[in-house]
Amino acid sequence: MRDKTKSIGIMSAEIQGADGEFQLLPAGVFRAKDGRPKDAPAYVLEERHAALLIARFNKEKNPISVDYEHQSILTKENGKPAPAAGWVHGLDWRPGKGLFAVQVEWTEAAKEAIKANEYRYISPVFDYRKNTGEIIGLFNAGLTNNPALDGMEAAVAHSLNFESEETSEENKDEGEEAKREALRLEIAKAQTELETLNTASAALKAEQEALKRQHQQEEIERVIDGYVAAGKLCPAERDAALTLARYDIPAIRQLLHYRASFFGMQSETMGIPGKLNKPTPANLNDEDLRTCELTGRKPEEFAALKAQYSKDSPIFNL
């Protein structure tokens, strides 16, 4: 029983030569010169339809036959022999042009007939959906000079006699495969978008880390340069202090906070006017004030203790 949703189509295209390939079907929307199809607006062959035809062909072990005047199909009707003109071993989709038969193996007789212009047209037999005209099957092709033979479609349909249940199941499988393919494409698209987001996130994180390191480096240099300016580090110690500060800047701060200034030591040692010669609230020098900071005593209290020990201690009276 024939599938009532499908019809047989027969087209023709002029053969360009027996060079091992020919066009089977044009790309896009087209009609036959005699007005076919009658049960669809036009034939339709897009890349997705061609991909299905090629996939089916690749699953088959046998090549597509090319005969004379479709005799391999009509032999049941007229009883005549059906010699092969050639065999198609490959199909190729060419965007904007159509579906081509490639790796065509012509018989010597067919080559001579084509070269002698005895046959000018190639006529493929294909299957298409009613109402939409989408081409979904490819059966064979024939060398012909009159592809629009009366009753040809009926003869082909009778000869092929494909079953509706088998075709329906095949269409169902194709539909499920199409859905799976669409899902795979969506997943691939989502994965690509996720990878793009992850790349952008990683780049942003790297930029933030770089800015953080730059800020830390600027802070370290500011602190160390402050100690150099204050005379608590000599310029020769700067690079070493920067290296240590990158690991533990609080420790550097603690180490240098109470360190005496070289400027004050120079003033006191060499008699150069400096801040150690300046009067303090309790007439204490920088070392005395440092001791006050370390012990937590007020300068006045320390001055009193210093005066008392200076007076009472026999060491100071020597």
C-alpha positions in Angstrom: 0.0 0.0 0.0 1.4 3.3 -1.0 2.0 6.1 1.4 -0.7 8.7 0.5 1.4 11.5 1.8 4.1 11.0 -0.8 4.4 11.1 -4.6 6.9 10.0 -7.3 8.6 12.8 -9.2 10.6 12.7 -12.5 12.8 15.5 -13.6 15.3 16.1 -16.4 18.6 17.9 -16.8 20.8 18.1 -19.8 24.0 16.0 -19.6 27.2 18.1 -20.0 29.3 15.2 -20.9 30.4 11.7 -19.8 33.1 13.1 -17.5 32.1 11.2 -14.3 29.5 13.5 -12.8 26.2 15.2 -13.6 23.5 17.2 -11.8 20.7 15.2 -10.5 18.5 18.0 -9.0 18.7 21.7 -8.8 18.8 23.6 -5.5 15.8 25.6 -4.1 12.3 25.7 -5.4 11.6 24.4 -8.9 9.1 22.8 -11.3 9.3 20.5 -14.3 8.8 22.0 -17.8 5.5 20.1 -18.1 4.1 21.8 -15.0 4.7 19.1 -12.4 4.2 18.6 -9.5 0.5 18.6 -9.6 0.0 17.9 -5.9 2.4 20.5 -4.5 3.2 24.1 -5.2 6.7 23.1 -6.4 9.5 20.8 -5.7 11.8 21.8 -2.8 15.4 20.8 -2.3 17.4 22.5 0.4 20.6 21.5 2.1 18.8 19.7 4.9 16.9 17.5 2.4 20.1 16.8 0.4 21.9 15.8 3.7 19.2 13.3 4.3 19.5 11.9 0.7 23.2 11.6 1.0 23.0 10.0 4.5 20.6 7.4 3.1 22.8 6.8 0.1 25.9 6.3 2.3 24.1 3.6 4.3 23.4 1.6 1.2 26.0 -0.9 -0.1 24.9 -0.7 -3.7 25.4 2.4 -6.0 22.5 4.1 -7.7 21.8 2.7 -11.1 21.6 4.8 -14.3 19.6 3.0 -17.1 18.2 3.9 -20.5 14.7 5.4 -20.5 14.0 4.1 -17.0 13.8 0.6 -18.4 14.9 -1.0 -15.1 11.6 0.2 -13.7 9.4 -0.3 -16.8 10.7 -3.9 -17.4 7.9 -5.3 -15.3 5.4 -3.5 -17.6 6.9 -4.2 -21.0 9.1 -7.3 -20.4 12.1 -5.7 -22.2 15.7 -6.0 -20.9 17.1 -3.2 -18.8 20.8 -2.8 -19.4 22.7 -0.4 -17.2 24.2 2.8 -18.6 26.2 3.6 -15.5 26.5 3.5 -11.8 26.6 6.4 -9.3 29.1 5.8 -6.4 28.8 9.2 -4.7 26.5 12.2 -4.1 27.6 15.8 -3.5 25.6 18.9 -2.4 26.8 22.1 -3.9 25.2 25.2 -2.4 23.3 27.3 -4.9 23.6 24.6 -7.5 22.0 21.4 -6.3 22.6 17.7 -5.8 25.2 16.1 -8.1 26.0 12.5 -8.9 29.8 12.1 -8.6 32.1 9.1 -9.1 29.9 8.1 -12.0 31.0 4.9 -13.7 29.6 4.9 -17.3 29.5 1.8 -19.5 31.4 2.1 -22.7 28.2 2.0 -24.7 26.7 4.8 -22.6 29.9 6.9 -23.1 29.7 6.5 -26.8 26.0 7.3 -26.9 26.5 10.5 -24.9 29.4 11.6 -27.0 27.4 10.9 -30.1 24.6 13.0 -28.7 22.2 10.0 -28.9 21.1 10.8 -25.3 21.0 14.4 -24.1 19.2 14.3 -20.8 19.5 12.6 -17.4 16.2 12.0 -15.6 16.2 11.2 -11.8 13.3 9.4 -10.1 12.7 10.7 -6.7 10.2 10.8 -3.9 8.6 14.0 -2.5 6.0 15.0 0.0 2.6 16.0 -1.2 1.5 19.6 -0.4 5.0 20.7 0.5 7.0 19.3 -2.4 10.0 18.5 -0.2 12.2 15.9 -1.8 12.9 13.0 0.6 14.0 10.0 -1.5 16.1 9.2 -4.5 15.6 5.9 -6.4 17.6 6.0 -9.7 18.3 7.9 -12.9 17.9 7.3 -16.6 19.3 8.5 -19.8 16.5 9.8 -21.9 15.4 12.2 -24.6 11.8 12.3 -23.5 11.6 12.4 -19.7 7.9 13.3 -19.6 6.6 10.1 -20.9 2.8 9.5 -20.6 2.0 7.3 -17.6 5.6 7.3 -16.4 4.8 8.3 -12.8 2.1 5.7 -12.5 4.5 3.0 -13.8 7.2 4.0 -11.4 4.8 4.1 -8.5 3.5 0.7 -9.4 7.0 -0.8 -9.8 8.4 0.6 -6.6 5.3 -0.2 -4.5 6.8 1.0 -1.2 4.9 0.3 2.0 3.3 3.1 4.1 4.0 1.4 7.4 7.7 1.1 6.7 7.9 4.7 5.4 5.9 6.0 8.3 8.3 4.3 10.8 11.3 5.7 8.8 9.8 9.2 8.9 9.2 8.8 12.6 12.8 7.8 13.1 14.0 10.7 11.0 11.8 13.1 13.0 13.3 11.8 16.3 16.8 12.1 14.9 16.0 15.7 13.7 14.8 16.5 17.2 17.9 15.0 18.8 20.1 16.9 16.3 18.3 20.1 17.2 18.9 19.4 20.9 22.5 18.7 20.3 22.9 22.0 18.5 21.2 23.8 21.4 23.5 22.1 23.9 26.5 22.9 21.8 25.4 26.5 21.6 24.8 26.7 25.3 28.2 25.2 26.0 29.8 27.7 23.7 28.1 30.6 25.5 29.1 29.1 28.8 32.7 28.9 27.7 32.6 32.5 26.5 31.2 33.6 29.9 33.9 31.6 31.7 36.6 33.1 29.6 35.2 36.6 30.3 35.0 35.8 34.0 38.5 34.5 34.1 39.8 37.6 32.2 37.9 39.9 34.7 39.3 38.0 37.7 42.8 38.2 36.2 42.4 42.0 35.7 41.2 42.4 39.3 44.1 40.4 40.6 46.5 42.5 38.6 44.9 45.7 39.9 45.1 44.3 43.5 48.8 43.5 43.0 49.5 46.9 41.6 47.7 48.6 44.5 49.7 46.5 47.0 52.9 47.3 45.2 52.1 51.0 45.3 51.3 50.8 49.0 54.5 48.9 49.8 56.6 51.4 47.8 54.8 54.3 49.5 55.5 52.9 53.0 59.2 52.0 52.3 59.8 55.3 50.6 58.3 57.0 53.6 60.8 55.3 55.9 63.7 56.2 53.5 62.5 59.9 53.5 62.3 59.8 57.4 65.9 58.5 57.6 64.9 55.1 59.1 66.1 53.3 56.0 69.1 54.2 54.0 68.6 54.2 50.1 70.8 51.1 49.9 68.4 49.2 52.0 65.3 50.1 49.9 65.3 47.1 47.5 65.8 44.6 50.3 63.0 46.2 52.3 60.7 46.1 49.3 61.3 42.4 48.9 60.6 41.7 52.6 57.5 44.0 52.6 55.9 41.9 49.8 55.8 39.0 52.1 54.9 40.8 55.4 54.4 44.5 55.4 53.1 44.6 59.0 56.4 43.1 60.2 58.3 45.8 58.4 56.2 48.5 59.9 56.7 47.0 63.4 60.5 46.8 62.8 61.0 50.3 61.5 58.4 52.2 63.5 60.6 52.8 66.5 63.9 52.8 64.6 65.9 55.9 65.2 66.3 58.3 62.3 69.7 58.5 60.6 69.2 62.3 60.4 68.9 62.6 64.2 71.9 60.4 64.7 74.0 62.5 62.3 72.9 65.7 64.1 73.8 64.4 67.5 77.2 62.8 66.4 78.5 65.5 64.1 77.0 68.5 65.8 74.8 69.3 62.8 71.6 71.2 63.8 68.9 68.6 63.9 65.8 67.7 65.7 67.7 66.0 68.5 69.1 69.4 69.5 65.7 70.8 69.7 64.3 71.1 73.2 61.8 68.5 74.3 58.9 69.0 76.8 61.1 67.5 79.6 64.5 68.2 78.1 64.7 64.6 76.8 66.5 63.5 73.7 65.2 61.2 71.0 66.5 58.1 72.7 64.7 59.2 75.9 61.5 59.8 74.0 61.9 56.4 72.4 62.2 54.8 75.8 59.1 56.6 76.9 57.2 55.1 73.9 58.5 51.6 74.6 57.6 51.8 78.3 54.5 53.8 78.0 55.7 56.5 80.5 55.1 60.2 80.1 58.2 62.3 79.3 57.8 64.2 82.6 57.8 61.0 84.6 60.8 59.6 82.7 62.7 62.9 83.2 62.1 62.8 87.0 63.3 59.2 87.2 66.3 60.0 85.1 67.2 62.9 87.4 66.7 60.8 90.5 68.9 58.0 89.2 71.5 60.4 88.0 71.6 61.9 91.6 71.5 58.7 93.6 73.4 56.2 91.6 77.1 56.0 92.4 77.7 55.2 88.8 76.7 58.7 87.8 78.9 60.2 90.6 82.1 58.6 89.5 
